[in-house]
Amino acid sequence: MNKNSKILVLGARGMVGSAIHRELIKEGFHSVNAIGRTELNLLDQSKVESYFKAFKPDYVFLAAAKVGGIVANNTFRADFIFENLQIQQNVFNAAFKAQTQNLLFLGSSCIYPKNAPQPLKEEHLLTSPLEPTNEPYAIAKIAGLKTAESFRKQYGLHWISVMPTNLYGVNDNFDLNNSHVIPGLIARLDKAIKGGDKTFSIWGTGKPRREFLYVDDMARACIYAIQQGKDAPDFMNVGTGEDIEIGELAKIIATKMGFSGELIFDSSKPDGTMRKLLDVSRIKSLGWSPQVSLEQGLDLVINHFKSK
């Protein structure tokens, strides 16, 4: 991967895609096309093929997908499986026709079985049933992983997949009602502080443990992984290999934001899976490791939120 390689980042307006774009520019790559949904409709096969035929990328980062939280995944099941499969198939087909040798597919840790042992290892894939609420989305991601793997094995292409843990950072979704753990806590605590609230309620007991990776570290992992070429595994987990209780996370964020009230854990609400941690020994064996600690990452994302 030289500085003049023609690189295509799909999903470049999302949190991960935009981070990959930033990192590529920072590392001095000159020919980077960062494409969002307004520039190219990945559901339109003919437009995707035409774009690849014209640009002929040497490297592709497929970070585009239809994504959502638990409620959206469970409600719009047909949309999630159909649109993600269509995006993936259109991109894979166009990349193959354009003779793209290097492609990275961004998956999700939800590909693993609901009751798989912790920490989650790559070999746990397809060993038992998935979590029912996001099964259609997970199946689409598994199909993408297996498609990339199959093109690699049949045609010798350097197509790989990465499965990230919970991500957070710049360009995250801070919606009060439809966001992930860290941005959700930040947005809700900000509202509580501005409203002068004396208490702050958190769903569940606070005992579940989760792993979090700053999105710029994810971007660096993607670039590092695709540069390994034939030495990279078919797919690999990306995370920190460390987790934290949700309750402890909430206390850290509350302190950093200056909330002096009481945190209340609503145990009448479900906790969900008590632990979700990735085994990241496969990518670490290639020489990659995260650079941003959770404390540092929280400072960065809180400052970003306050500057908006």
C-alpha positions in Angstrom: 0.0 0.0 0.0 2.0 3.0 -1.2 1.1 6.7 -0.9 -0.3 6.9 -4.4 -2.5 3.8 -4.2 -6.1 4.5 -5.3 -8.2 4.0 -2.2 -12.0 4.0 -1.9 -13.7 4.4 1.5 -17.4 3.6 1.4 -19.6 4.8 4.3 -17.3 7.8 4.7 -19.9 9.9 6.5 -20.4 7.4 9.3 -18.3 7.2 12.4 -15.9 4.5 11.3 -15.7 5.5 7.6 -14.9 9.1 8.5 -12.2 7.9 10.9 -10.6 5.7 8.3 -10.6 8.7 5.9 -9.0 11.0 8.5 -6.4 8.4 9.3 -5.5 7.8 5.6 -5.1 11.5 5.0 -3.0 11.8 8.2 -0.7 9.0 7.0 -0.1 10.8 3.7 -2.2 8.8 1.2 -2.9 11.1 -1.8 -5.6 9.3 -3.9 -8.5 8.7 -1.5 -12.1 8.8 -2.5 -14.3 9.1 0.6 -17.9 8.3 -0.5 -21.1 8.7 1.4 -24.7 7.7 0.5 -25.4 11.1 -1.1 -22.6 10.6 -3.6 -23.2 6.9 -4.4 -26.3 4.8 -3.7 -24.8 1.4 -2.9 -28.3 -0.2 -3.3 -28.1 0.6 -7.1 -26.1 -2.1 -8.7 -25.5 -0.4 -12.0 -24.3 2.8 -10.4 -21.9 0.9 -8.1 -20.5 -1.0 -11.1 -20.0 2.2 -13.1 -18.2 3.9 -10.2 -15.8 1.0 -9.7 -15.2 0.7 -13.4 -14.3 4.4 -13.7 -12.2 4.7 -10.5 -10.6 1.2 -10.4 -9.6 1.3 -6.7 -6.5 -0.7 -5.5 -8.0 -0.8 -2.0 -11.6 -0.7 -0.7 -12.8 -0.1 2.8 -16.5 -1.2 3.0 -17.7 0.6 6.1 -21.2 1.3 4.7 -24.2 -0.5 6.2 -27.7 0.0 7.4 -27.3 0.1 11.2 -29.5 0.7 14.3 -30.1 -0.2 17.9 -31.9 -3.1 19.4 -35.4 -1.8 18.8 -34.7 -0.9 15.1 -33.0 -4.2 14.5 -35.9 -6.2 15.9 -38.6 -4.0 14.2 -37.2 -3.5 10.7 -35.9 -7.0 10.3 -36.5 -7.3 6.6 -34.9 -3.9 5.9 -31.8 -4.8 7.8 -31.1 -8.2 6.2 -32.2 -7.1 2.6 -30.4 -3.8 2.4 -27.1 -5.0 4.0 -27.0 -8.0 1.7 -27.7 -5.9 -1.3 -25.0 -3.3 -0.4 -22.5 -6.1 0.2 -23.3 -8.0 -3.0 -23.2 -4.9 -5.1 -19.8 -3.8 -3.8 -18.2 -7.3 -3.9 -19.5 -7.8 -7.4 -18.2 -4.4 -8.6 -14.9 -4.8 -6.9 -14.3 -8.2 -8.5 -15.2 -6.9 -11.9 -12.8 -4.0 -11.4 -10.1 -6.4 -10.4 -9.7 -4.9 -6.9 -7.1 -6.9 -5.1 -7.5 -5.5 -1.6 -10.8 -5.1 0.2 -11.7 -4.8 3.9 -15.2 -5.6 5.0 -16.4 -4.1 8.3 -18.5 -6.6 10.2 -19.9 -6.6 13.7 -19.4 -8.6 17.0 -23.1 -9.5 16.8 -22.1 -12.3 14.4 -21.2 -14.5 17.4 -23.7 -16.8 19.1 -25.8 -15.5 21.9 -24.3 -17.9 24.4 -20.8 -18.2 23.1 -18.0 -18.5 25.7 -16.3 -15.3 26.8 -14.0 -13.8 25.6 -15.4 -14.2 22.0 -13.0 -16.0 19.7 -13.2 -16.1 15.9 -13.6 -19.8 16.0 -16.9 -19.4 17.9 -18.6 -18.3 14.7 -21.6 -20.5 13.7 -21.3 -22.8 16.7 -24.7 -22.1 18.2 -27.8 -19.8 17.7 -27.6 -16.0 17.4 -29.2 -13.4 19.5 -32.8 -13.4 18.1 -33.4 -9.6 18.3 -30.6 -8.8 15.8 -30.4 -12.1 13.9 -31.2 -10.7 10.4 -28.5 -8.0 10.7 -26.0 -10.6 12.1 -26.8 -13.1 9.2 -26.2 -10.3 6.7 -22.8 -9.6 8.3 -21.9 -13.3 8.4 -22.8 -13.5 4.7 -20.5 -10.6 4.0 -17.6 -12.2 5.9 -18.1 -15.5 4.2 -18.4 -13.9 0.8 -15.1 -12.0 1.2 -13.5 -15.2 2.6 -14.8 -17.2 -0.4 -13.5 -14.7 -3.0 -10.1 -14.8 -1.3 -9.9 -18.6 -1.3 -11.2 -19.1 -4.9 -9.5 -16.2 -6.6 -6.5 -15.4 -4.4 -7.7 -11.9 -3.6 -6.6 -10.1 -0.4 -10.1 -9.6 0.9 -10.5 -9.7 4.6 -13.0 -8.8 7.4 -12.8 -7.2 10.8 -15.2 -7.5 13.7 -15.2 -4.5 15.9 -16.2 -4.3 19.6 -18.3 -1.4 20.8 -17.0 1.8 19.2 -17.3 5.4 20.2 -15.7 8.7 19.2 -16.0 11.7 16.8 -19.1 11.6 14.5 -21.0 9.3 16.9 -24.7 9.5 17.3 -25.6 11.5 20.5 -29.4 11.1 20.1 -31.1 11.0 23.5 -33.3 8.1 22.6 -31.4 6.1 19.9 -27.7 6.0 20.7 -25.2 3.5 22.1 -23.9 3.4 25.6 -21.2 6.1 25.7 -22.8 8.8 23.5 -26.1 8.1 25.2 -24.7 8.6 28.7 -22.9 11.8 27.6 -26.0 13.3 26.0 -28.3 12.4 28.8 -25.9 13.6 31.5 -25.5 16.9 29.7 -29.3 17.3 29.7 -29.4 16.4 33.4 -26.7 18.9 34.3 -28.4 21.7 32.3 -31.7 20.8 33.9 -30.2 20.9 37.4 -31.3 17.3 38.1 -30.2 15.8 41.4 -30.5 12.2 40.3 -29.6 10.4 37.1 -31.3 7.0 36.2 -29.4 4.2 34.5 -31.1 1.2 32.9 -30.4 -2.0 34.8 -28.1 -2.9 37.7 -25.0 -1.4 36.1 -23.2 -4.8 36.5 -23.0 -5.9 32.9 -19.5 -5.6 31.5 -18.7 -4.1 28.0 -15.6 -3.5 26.0 -15.1 -0.1 24.2 -12.6 1.0 21.5 -12.0 4.6 20.4 -12.9 4.9 16.7 -9.5 6.3 15.6 -7.9 3.1 17.0 -10.4 1.1 14.9 -9.4 3.1 11.8 -5.8 2.4 12.4 -6.6 -1.3 12.9 -8.4 -1.4 9.5 -5.5 0.3 7.7 -2.9 -1.9 9.4 -4.9 -5.1 8.7 -5.4 -4.4 5.0 -1.7 -3.7 4.6 -0.8 -7.2 5.8 -2.0 -8.6 2.4 -1.8 -12.4 2.2 -0.4 -12.6 5.8 -3.7 -11.3 7.3 -6.2 -13.9 8.5 -9.6 -14.2 6.7 -11.2 -12.3 9.6 -10.3 -11.0 13.0 -11.7 -9.3 16.0 -10.7 -5.7 16.8 -10.9 -4.4 20.4 -9.0 -3.6 23.5 -9.3 -7.1 25.2 -10.5 -5.3 28.3 -13.9 -4.5 29.7 -15.6 -2.4 32.3 -18.9 -2.5 34.3 -21.5 -0.1 32.9 -22.0 1.3 36.4 -18.3 2.2 36.7 -18.3 3.6 33.2 -21.3 5.9 34.1 -19.5 7.1 37.2 -16.4 8.0 35.2 -18.4 9.9 32.6 -20.4 11.7 35.3 -17.3 12.8 37.1 -15.7 14.0 33.8 -18.8 16.0 32.9 -19.2 17.5 36.3 -22.4 15.9 37.4 -22.6 16.0 41.2 -26.0 14.3 41.7 -26.8 10.7 42.5 -26.6 7.9 40.0 -29.6 5.5 40.4 -29.6 2.1 38.8 -33.0 0.9 37.8 -32.9 -2.8 38.5 -36.5 -3.3 37.3 -35.1 -2.9 33.7 -33.2 -5.8 32.1 -29.5 -5.9 32.0 -29.1 -7.9 28.8 -26.0 -10.0 28.2 -23.9 -9.7 31.3 -20.6 -9.8 29.5 -19.4 -9.2 25.9 -15.7 -9.2 25.4 -13.7 -10.0 22.3 -10.5 -12.1 22.1 -8.2 -9.9 20.1 -5.1 -12.1 20.2 -5.3 -12.7 16.4 -4.9 -9.1 15.3 -2.4 -8.4 18.2 -0.2 -11.3 16.9 0.2 -9.2 13.7 1.6 -6.3 15.7 -1.3 -4.0 16.1 -2.5 -2.7 19.5 -4.8 0.2 20.5 -3.2 3.6 21.3 -6.1 5.4 23.1 -7.0 4.4 26.6 -10.6 4.6 27.8 -9.9 7.6 30.0 -8.2 9.4 27.0 -11.0 8.5 24.6 -13.7 9.7 27.0 -12.0 13.0 27.3 -11.8 13.3 23.6 -15.4 12.5 22.9 -16.8 14.6 25.8 -14.8 17.6 24.5 -16.1 16.9 21.0 -19.6 16.8 22.2 -19.3 20.0 24.2 -17.8 21.8 21.2 -20.8 21.0 18.9 
